[in-house]
């Protein structure tokens, strides 16, 4: 009975959860460059690298308001939602 309980408990940990990661300094520099061309800026703490290599930018401040922005892995704009 103890083995069954232990096996059941360990089964939940067998597959690691996929998690977003922090961007590298080079990625932050490129994102800053892309955003500057859009008259926007973001705090690097609000940048997440998605599992597919794209970027999720929260609380991006632009000349015309605040947005959530998604960039493709090649740093092209994928989506922009006004907050």
GIGIJO-V202836 format. One record per backbone hydrogen bond with DSSP energy under -1.0 kcal/mol. NH is the residue of the N-H (numbers start at 0). CO is the residue of the C=O. If there is no record, write none. Layout:
nh=NH co=CO
nh=NH co=CO
//
This chain:
nh=4 co=0
nh=5 co=1
nh=6 co=2
nh=7 co=3
nh=8 co=4
nh=9 co=5
nh=10 co=6
nh=12 co=9
nh=13 co=10
nh=20 co=48
nh=27 co=23
nh=28 co=24
nh=29 co=25
nh=30 co=26
nh=31 co=27
nh=32 co=28
nh=33 co=29
nh=34 co=30
nh=35 co=31
nh=36 co=32
nh=38 co=35
nh=39 co=34
nh=40 co=60
nh=45 co=42
nh=46 co=43
nh=47 co=55
nh=48 co=20
nh=49 co=53
nh=52 co=49
nh=54 co=70
nh=55 co=47
nh=56 co=68
nh=57 co=45
nh=59 co=66
nh=60 co=40
nh=61 co=64
nh=62 co=38
nh=64 co=61
nh=66 co=59
nh=67 co=80
nh=68 co=56
nh=69 co=78
nh=70 co=54
nh=71 co=75
nh=74 co=71
nh=77 co=69
nh=78 co=69
nh=80 co=67
nh=82 co=65
//
